[in-house]
Amino acid sequence: MQESRTDQRSKTRIAIDLENRYGAHNYHPLPVVLERGKGVFVWDVEGKRYYDFLSAYSAVNQGHCHPRLVKAMQQQAETLTLTSRAFYNSDLGNYAEYVCTLFGYGRMLPMNTGAEAVETAIKMARRWGYQKKGIAKDRAKVVVCAGNFHGRTITIVSASTDPDSNSDFGPYTPGFVVVPYNDIPALEKALADPDVCAFLFEPIQGEAGVFVPDDDFIATAIRLCRARNVLSMADEVQTGIARTGRMLCTEHSGERPDVTILGKAVSGGMYPVSLVLADSGVMDVFTPGSHGSTFGGNPMAARMAMEALEIVKQERLAENADRLGRIFRTGMQELVDEFPYVKLVRGKGLLNALVIEPRTAVDGSPKTAWELCLLLRDNGLLAKPTHGDIIRFAPPLVITEEQLMECMRIIALSVRQFA
């Protein structure tokens, strides 16, 4: 017997009510309850299909439930999932060689989440500062950018300028110096301090609204760090793994940072996998007992990461993101030119954003990016606002040109309905 539409809708209400009743209220989700996904699509509990234009914050670059990843997970789950680092396992060495060769670094340190990888990089930079640069005990500083988003731990939010991230979580971890993003003179001044051990940056600030710096900012920043004997550390948790049209976003600059931090799409969103990449002269400050993780480097993570990265290479997802990103921004610029409340489009590859001017409708109701996202949802596309007036668009990189054109029509329709 076919389930009635009323029963399907009750599933949505029940799921939302249960999460609101028993879950912590630390998110404000769009009111849609997703049940399954495949490629660029997700379906809700009512059976409606949507284009996913968030990709779990760029974790599912390879698309939802890629068959190769599903197969790899099934096979590894039947073989060996976890040993801890108390022993060697047969997959970690192969994984370490694979990623070091792929990204051009001497060593890697495996972790699980992006925040863990950032914490690892900060610890590594401070120890490097004391042991290699000669900074006096407990004086090492890390320079960060205003508007950054590197994770949610106490130490990381201590480096944040976003009050939503750090209000009422003090006392905060000291040792961070904040400079404006995309401001070379301010960075140069901060790096002159001999106690600075590292500059931690996002090649594009994703959570802040897809802020893309000047073309020469990253290259100049890395060269300045090199001249001052300061580690340049790129947080590529969101921008990495082909999202911006290159395997790493820093590749656009022509310069390689001393440290690269990866997560999210390293495993195609199938399993928590992150890592820190550096050369031996930096990574070797870690010694047995100085850092670790029970799950970091487990066989399942190693197997999933290698398969996920092979998919990116073999399916040429970086090239696809570069080409389709240009088409997308051209189409969105037409909306900017036509509608006064669509203020700006910006991005690189398939990491893009529209800036929407908030206003009030004739009937007094609000007209914000949130309301536009509700229209997008109704029309079959899921995206999410950030910082009130910005909508981030980041579909899985397996999207085709035909699918992208359909999505651009959905966005254009929704913008017109938003008028």
C-alpha positions in Angstrom: 0.0 0.0 0.0 1.4 3.4 -1.0 2.3 5.8 1.8 0.1 8.9 1.8 1.5 12.4 1.4 0.3 13.2 4.9 2.3 10.3 6.4 5.4 11.4 4.5 5.0 15.0 5.8 4.6 13.6 9.3 8.0 12.0 8.9 9.5 15.5 8.3 7.8 16.9 11.4 8.8 14.0 13.6 12.4 14.1 12.6 12.7 17.8 13.1 10.8 17.7 16.4 13.0 14.8 17.8 16.2 16.6 16.9 15.0 19.9 18.4 13.8 18.1 21.6 16.8 15.9 22.2 19.7 17.5 20.3 21.8 20.5 21.3 20.7 23.6 19.5 24.1 24.5 18.1 22.9 24.5 14.5 20.1 26.3 12.6 19.3 23.8 9.7 17.2 24.5 6.7 13.8 22.8 7.3 14.3 19.8 5.1 15.0 16.2 6.3 17.3 14.3 4.0 17.1 10.5 3.8 19.4 9.4 0.9 21.8 10.7 -1.7 23.4 9.7 -5.0 25.9 11.8 -7.0 24.7 15.4 -7.0 21.3 14.6 -5.7 19.7 14.1 -2.2 16.2 13.0 -1.4 14.1 14.0 1.6 11.8 11.7 3.6 8.9 12.9 1.5 10.6 11.6 -1.6 11.4 15.0 -3.1 14.7 15.2 -5.0 17.1 18.2 -4.7 20.4 19.3 -6.1 22.9 19.5 -3.3 24.7 22.8 -3.6 26.5 22.6 -0.2 28.2 19.2 -0.5 28.4 18.9 3.3 30.6 22.0 3.3 32.7 20.5 0.5 33.1 17.1 2.0 31.4 15.2 -0.7 33.3 16.5 -3.7 33.2 13.0 -5.3 29.4 13.0 -5.0 27.1 11.2 -2.5 27.7 7.5 -2.1 30.2 7.1 -4.9 30.0 3.4 -5.9 33.8 3.0 -5.7 33.8 4.4 -2.1 30.9 2.3 -1.1 32.7 -0.8 -2.3 36.0 0.2 -0.7 34.2 0.7 2.7 32.4 -2.6 2.5 35.6 -4.5 1.7 37.7 -2.8 4.4 34.9 -3.2 7.0 35.1 -7.0 6.4 38.9 -7.0 6.8 40.2 -4.6 9.4 38.9 -1.2 10.7 41.0 -0.1 13.7 44.3 -1.1 15.3 45.3 2.2 16.9 48.9 3.3 16.4 50.1 0.9 19.1 50.9 -1.4 16.1 51.7 -1.0 12.4 48.9 -1.7 10.0 49.2 -2.8 6.3 47.5 0.3 4.9 48.9 3.3 6.6 52.4 3.2 5.0 50.8 2.9 1.6 48.5 5.8 2.4 51.4 8.0 3.7 53.5 7.4 0.6 50.5 8.1 -1.6 49.6 11.5 -0.2 53.1 12.6 0.2 53.8 11.8 -3.4 50.5 13.3 -4.6 50.9 16.6 -2.8 54.7 16.9 -2.9 55.7 16.7 0.8 58.1 14.6 2.8 55.8 13.5 5.6 52.2 13.3 6.7 50.5 13.0 10.1 47.0 11.4 10.0 44.1 12.7 12.0 40.3 12.5 11.8 38.6 15.9 11.6 39.6 19.2 10.2 39.8 20.8 13.6 42.1 18.0 14.9 44.4 18.6 11.9 44.5 22.4 12.5 45.3 21.7 16.2 48.0 19.4 15.1 49.5 22.0 12.8 49.5 24.6 15.6 51.2 22.3 18.0 53.8 21.4 15.3 54.4 25.0 14.5 55.0 26.0 18.2 57.3 23.1 18.8 59.2 23.9 15.6 59.4 27.5 16.8 61.1 26.5 20.1 63.3 23.7 18.8 64.3 25.0 15.3 63.8 28.8 15.3 65.0 29.3 18.9 62.0 31.2 20.3 62.0 31.5 24.0 59.8 29.1 26.0 56.1 29.9 25.9 56.5 32.9 23.7 55.7 31.5 20.2 53.0 33.3 18.3 50.8 32.2 15.3 49.6 34.9 13.0 46.0 34.4 11.7 43.6 36.4 9.6 40.4 38.3 10.7 37.3 36.5 9.5 39.0 33.1 9.7 37.3 29.8 10.3 39.6 26.9 11.3 37.3 24.8 13.6 35.6 24.8 16.9 38.1 23.8 19.6 38.9 26.2 22.4 42.4 26.9 21.0 41.0 27.5 17.5 38.2 29.7 18.5 40.8 31.7 20.5 42.1 32.7 17.1 38.7 33.6 15.7 37.2 37.1 15.3 33.6 35.7 14.9 31.6 36.3 18.1 29.3 33.4 17.2 32.3 31.1 17.5 34.0 32.4 20.6 31.6 34.3 22.8 31.5 33.1 26.4 34.0 30.3 25.8 37.0 32.0 27.6 39.5 32.0 29.0 41.1 31.8 25.6 44.4 30.3 24.5 47.0 33.0 24.1 49.6 33.3 21.4 47.6 34.4 18.4 48.1 37.7 16.4 45.2 38.7 14.1 45.8 40.7 10.9 43.3 41.7 8.2 42.8 39.1 5.5 44.4 40.0 2.1 46.5 42.8 3.7 50.2 42.3 2.9 51.5 45.4 4.7 49.8 44.2 7.9 51.1 40.7 7.5 54.6 41.9 6.8 54.5 44.0 10.0 53.3 41.0 12.1 55.9 38.7 10.7 58.7 41.1 11.8 58.1 39.9 15.4 60.9 37.3 16.0 58.5 35.3 18.3 56.2 34.5 15.3 56.5 30.8 14.4 53.7 30.5 11.8 51.2 32.2 9.6 47.9 30.1 9.4 45.6 31.1 6.6 42.8 29.9 4.3 43.5 30.3 0.6 39.9 31.4 0.3 37.8 32.2 3.4 34.9 29.9 2.9 32.8 30.2 6.1 33.3 34.0 6.0 31.5 34.1 2.7 33.9 32.8 0.0 36.2 35.8 0.2 38.8 35.4 -2.5 42.0 37.3 -1.9 44.0 39.3 -4.5 45.8 37.1 -7.1 49.2 37.7 -5.6 48.3 37.6 -1.9 49.0 33.9 -1.2 52.3 33.8 -3.2 53.5 37.0 -1.5 52.5 35.8 1.9 54.4 32.5 1.5 57.5 34.3 0.3 57.4 36.7 3.2 57.1 33.8 5.6 60.1 32.2 4.0 62.2 35.4 4.3 61.3 35.7 8.0 61.9 32.0 8.9 58.1 31.6 9.6 56.1 28.5 8.7 53.4 29.2 6.1 50.4 26.9 6.9 47.5 26.6 4.5 44.2 25.4 5.9 42.8 23.6 2.8 40.2 21.6 4.7 37.4 23.2 2.6 39.3 24.6 -0.4 41.4 21.5 -1.1 40.8 18.3 -3.1 39.9 20.0 -6.4 37.2 22.3 -5.1 38.7 25.5 -6.6 39.8 24.0 -9.9 43.2 22.7 -8.7 43.9 19.8 -6.4 45.0 22.4 -3.8 43.9 26.0 -3.9 47.4 27.2 -3.2 48.5 25.8 -6.6 46.9 28.8 -8.2 49.6 30.9 -6.5 52.6 29.0 -7.8 54.0 28.7 -4.3 54.0 25.7 -2.0 53.3 26.5 1.7 55.5 24.8 4.4 52.4 23.0 5.8 49.1 22.0 4.2 46.1 20.9 6.3 43.5 18.7 4.6 40.2 17.0 5.6 36.6 16.7 4.4 36.8 15.5 0.8 40.0 13.5 1.5 37.6 10.6 2.1 34.7 11.8 -0.1 32.6 12.4 3.0 32.3 8.7 3.7 34.5 8.7 6.8 36.3 11.3 9.0 39.8 11.6 7.6 42.2 14.6 7.9 45.9 15.0 7.7 48.8 17.5 8.0 51.5 17.6 5.4 55.0 19.0 5.9 58.6 18.2 5.2 60.9 16.3 7.6 62.6 19.3 9.0 59.2 20.5 10.3 57.3 17.2 11.0 60.2 15.6 12.8 59.6 17.8 15.9 57.0 15.2 16.8 58.5 12.3 18.7 56.8 9.2 20.3 54.3 10.3 22.9 54.2 14.0 21.9 51.1 13.7 19.8 48.6 11.0 18.7 45.1 9.8 18.0 43.4 6.5 18.6 41.6 6.6 15.3 44.1 8.7 13.3 45.6 6.6 10.5 43.3 3.6 10.9 43.1 1.1 8.1 39.6 2.2 7.1 40.6 5.8 6.8 43.7 5.0 4.8 41.8 2.8 2.4 39.0 5.4 1.9 41.3 8.3 1.4 43.4 6.6 -1.3 40.3 5.6 -3.1 38.6 9.0 -2.8 41.8 10.8 -4.1 42.1 8.4 -7.0 38.5 9.2 -8.0 39.4 12.9 -8.0 42.4 12.2 -10.3 40.8 9.7 -12.6 37.5 11.6 -13.1 39.4 14.8 -13.6 37.3 16.7 -11.0 39.7 19.6 -10.7 39.4 20.3 -14.4 35.6 20.0 -14.2 35.4 22.4 -11.3 37.6 24.9 -13.1 35.6 24.9 -16.3 32.1 24.7 -14.8 33.0 27.4 -12.2 33.7 29.9 -14.9 30.3 29.1 -16.5 28.5 29.4 -13.2 30.0 32.8 -12.3 29.2 34.1 -15.8 25.6 33.1 -15.3 25.4 34.5 -11.8 26.9 37.8 -13.0 23.8 38.1 -15.3 21.6 38.0 -12.2 23.9 40.6 -10.5 23.4 42.9 -13.5 19.7 42.4 -13.6 18.6 42.5 -10.0 19.7 45.3 -7.7 19.4 43.1 -4.6 21.9 40.6 -5.9 25.0 42.5 -5.1 27.9 40.4 -6.0 29.1 37.0 -7.2 32.6 35.7 -6.2 34.5 32.5 -6.0 36.9 30.1 -7.7 36.2 26.8 -9.3 33.0 25.4 -7.8 33.3 27.3 -4.5 31.2 30.4 -5.1 28.9 32.8 -3.3 26.1 35.3 -4.0 25.8 38.4 -1.8 22.1 39.3 -1.3 21.1 42.7 0.0 18.5 42.2 2.9 15.4 44.2 2.6 11.7 44.3 3.8 8.8 43.3 1.5 5.7 45.5 1.0 3.9 43.4 3.6 6.6 43.9 6.2 8.1 40.4 5.9 11.9 40.0 5.8 13.7 39.4 2.5 17.1 37.9 3.4 19.4 35.2 2.1 17.5 32.7 4.3 14.2 33.4 2.5 16.0 33.0 -0.8 17.4 29.6 0.3 13.8 28.6 1.2 12.7 29.4 -2.3 15.7 27.5 -3.7 14.6 24.5 -1.6 11.1 24.7 -2.9 12.4 24.8 -6.4 14.7 21.7 -5.9 18.1 23.1 -4.9 19.7 23.1 -1.4 22.1 25.8 -0.3 22.7 27.6 3.0 23.3 31.2 4.0 26.3 32.3 5.9 26.7 35.5 7.8 23.2 36.6 7.0 23.5 38.0 3.5 25.7 35.4 1.7 24.7 32.2 0.0 27.5 29.7 -0.6 27.1 27.5 -3.7 29.4 24.4 -3.7 27.9 21.4 -5.6 29.6 18.0 -5.8 32.4 18.2 -8.4 30.9 15.3 -10.4 28.2 17.7 -11.6 27.8 17.8 -15.4 27.4 20.9 -17.5 23.8 20.0 -18.3 23.0 19.6 -14.6 24.8 22.9 -13.8 22.7 24.7 -16.4 19.5 23.3 -14.9 20.7 24.5 -11.4 21.4 28.0 -12.8 17.9 28.1 -14.1 16.6 27.1 -10.7 18.7 29.9 -9.1 17.5 32.4 -11.6 13.8 31.4 -11.1 14.2 31.7 -7.3 15.8 35.1 -7.6 12.9 36.3 -9.7 10.4 35.0 -7.2 12.4 36.7 -4.5 11.8 40.2 -6.1 
